């Protein structure tokens, strides 16, 4: 088993040359003041696929994920260098409105975060209403469509006016997925969406991810390597802010090209 070179690490693999890439990062580095948190990452994310980002705590997975949604714009002293491309448009170009961009790249966080004072219905359409949609028939259709996509409609269709916080943790997380889908994103980012959930709720989230990838490019951060194997088509392994290896999930877990990747997926550290 050979160690890959620095040049190879920074050169994105042609995962499947015939596939179209929905999102690409080119030489992305992220700084918090003088701290170089993420180092020169180039990755390609095919449409209609799931990419898992794995690595030990503090390796930069979530920091990198958040840059794809321009969330570091709101962090003092944070800086992103390099390019983040969505359909060949650089999302960090000065001409791009960050709010408009966040409609195209949705985000689901580690802990379910439904709006606590809102009903299930109003949680789903909150972002749509902010965009000016008020027609009740349209809102009703959006709620049903998005809750169906999140595999939640059958469980809540008769309690839509109840507070969202009355749902279980797994249901709340699927509600947050429905809320993210309501604004019609093209990419869906998920930061450990099942880490706070029980095994049954986790299974439902994973089933939801598998269905959603038919229409979306999904990028997921996970500490659960079994989840990465079950859910993802591609996997990127990060360590100390660097991308060590990126390829098809089966190859990364069964035939890793880098010794460090092999040690991590075999559970020798983490």
Secondary structure, DSSP 8 states (H G I E B T S, - for coil): -----HHHHTS---S-TTS-EEEEEEEEEEEETTEEEEEEEEEEEESSEEEEEE-STTSSHHHHHHHTTTGGGGSTTEEEEEEEEETTEETTSTTS-HHHHHHHEEEE-SS----TTSBHHHHHHHHHHHTT---HHHHHHHHHHHHHHTT-HHHHTT-TTSBGGGS-HHHHHHHHHHHHHHT--SEEEEESTTTTS-HHHHHHHHHHHHHHTTT-EEEEE-S-HHHHHHH-SEEEEEETTEEEEEEEHHHHHHS-SSHHHHHHHTTS--
